[in-house]
Amino acid sequence: MVKSLYTNCGKRFFDIITSYFLIIFFSPIIILIYLLILISKENPIFKQKRVGLDRKMFKIYKFRTLASNTSNIESKKIKNIKYIFLGKILRRTNLDELPQLFNIAKGDMSLIGPRPCLKNQRKLIQIRNKEKIFKLKPGLTGLAQVNSYDNMSDLIKVKYEKKYLTNISFIYDIIIIIKTFKYLLKQPPKY
């Protein structure tokens, strides 16, 4: 990773400013979703340990979309998914990811970076480790995400993450943010 003024301090400053702005901007939606899940008698915030910067574990925050007794594995590997009230809608619209803005504000995550993986995703961890991807903070979005992340192999994901790692800049982050909004406006995936 090429160190620059942006990677040394600008990226963190950008993350802080952007995450606080987005938390304030989305606060009515965040509060509404929180209350609607609470009414359904579930804990609204789902916390899960994920692999972060330098392979250190951290707790990621998401809105709960699955029943609280669901296995702690990748969603695509769960058979007979049991969604809670609004769970499917939150997943399809990516609104379940909004609490990660607090992870970004805390410094566990960045706005742009590789999606944080579960500790049992050994193959992905091994490939990321080899390519030094863990030198990046995990992100809310990233180059792999805007290129159809869920449908790609671990090798392809890491290829995109490596490309990002070697080309980090403010302009590149802005381009990825624009591509993220375009991606979110497409027909959502079916779960």
Secondary structure, DSSP 4 states (H G I P E B T S, - for coil): ----HIIIIIHHHHHHHHHHHHHHHHHHHHHHHHHHHHHTTS-SEEEEEEE-GGG-EEEEEEE--B-TT--SS-GGG-SS--B-TTHHHHHHHTGGGTTHHHHHHHTS-EEESPPPBPTT-HHHHHHHHHTTGGGSPPEEE-TTGGGTGGGS-HHHHHHHHHHHHHT--HHHHHHHHHHHHHHHHSPPPP-
